[in-house]
């Protein structure tokens, strides 16, 4: 039963993930309410699932990675709601929902195995995986380019040169906005792409090997992506620092892609 | 004419030098008195704006050492500013004063504020009692010339002001200015204009800080904003996206550490400082911080200067008006030089006439009122007719090179002596010289 509750919880967190996307077009009260309700409901089912799992195994053990991830995801959600109750803001959801979604998914993947029966189903997941991940990368590239343009514009403004082609660059804050929003769009895609990748891996090998360099690097890239987003969102890092971070994340993404050659699970040929 | 002018402006000196030489309004009186103390200075005026510091004097022999004032007043090493100084004498000084008043010497040619600043400087000098006849004549003429240039040419009509440059820069930083908060620190015409331009583009709300809270309230009311106390400035300032400062403070108000604090509090969202004050209110170091952009008066004007090309044709016309006016002014002042001679001549002849009248009255005995009147008209008519040609010749020769020869000749022939008192007041002389004297 536990895995069913967890699936329900995951769907609600998925709604939260959509909230992140919609939040781009400025937060509206109704959206915040939807996100909050999704969080509440998701947490209830999540809690039930954890209790059920513990009851079934008869002991509170976090030895298994999946249960640990699931509990961690739940706790993050608790903190998110506490922050909301104190500060009345749902904006940390931008980061919280993707993280919790991924953690919950890892928790779920430990409980049941995905079987992709037909080859067309496999192809479908594969296409989804590739499309989503590439969308995430594209967003990263856009964000990085925006950071570069920001840097140039900042330099021009600081140097107080007002003539020439460079003075026709878009306004600083517009560039900044583009960079930040493309990151925001990118994160749910990255997350979903990663999830799709795990589904495929599990369907093929029975379980996800988290020690595999490809998976490790992918997760690391995702984590750094999250940090990039977080620093921009919380500390408003932009300009030079944002450009460096975006460049770093992009480099890591390329390394993760190159890791195909060292990975046991990600051979492009069967 | 003995006019002398010494100064620095935005073309000859960077803001670092100008702010050293700036003289705040409060100290203007003392500075003027000190300037009057320089040997040979008879009248003095000081113009200190963010773009220029100029010392104008009418001197005894046209050769006073105005640098002595700079050395004495600022106690600075002359090396630090000497190379930035310019000095004009006589017609050149007059031309310069006219050009300044007409805003032809401004970096943003045609900007209207300079005339007001010249007027204020003139009023201060008047109040201090350091302006009398000659500078009075010069400045009054300068204001008239400025008016003429404004009405006869298009200089200033399409003035790309500092304000619109500031707006353009703000738009390059923020994109839309809708809802961008503005903080006005200190009051001043230019900063008010800048604020108004920004608000026309949707910027606002605005809050105003001033040393005197009441003034801040008045300003805030005018802009529909709110006033804050000056000591609360640092707590409020980070809310502002655009800060316009124009205080008369002798030291910087915003230092690097303030900038760092603002950035942390506003999560590194960019901030735009428009520093119109001289000496500057914002430490240039702050421009090194990511996300903070500082434009001081020089930067703004340089940006504005690139727009100025369109006005150059009108400026040329204005220059020719000024050339014409300098010539006229020269003639006017020169004509004042012959006035003492004319007065002496008139006095001399008048004395003779009176003496002869007295003598003839003794012989004729009691005269009726009509007879007295006829005698008076007769003698005065003769005197005036005789004097008419020589006085006219003197006046028309006044602006020419032979004026000294001519006046000397007159003095010798009639054994005249200039009256020193007349020398003092050109306006009195102007009256005297305007026609034959009558009783």
Interface residues (C-beta under 8 A of the other chain):
Chain A: X153 X154 X157 X158 X160 X162 X163 X167 X169 X170 X171 X172 X173 X174 X234 X235 X236 X237 X238 X239 X240 X241
Chain B: X169 X171 X172 X173 X174 X175 X266 X267 X268 X269 X270 X287 X290 X291 X293 X295 X299 X302 X303 X306
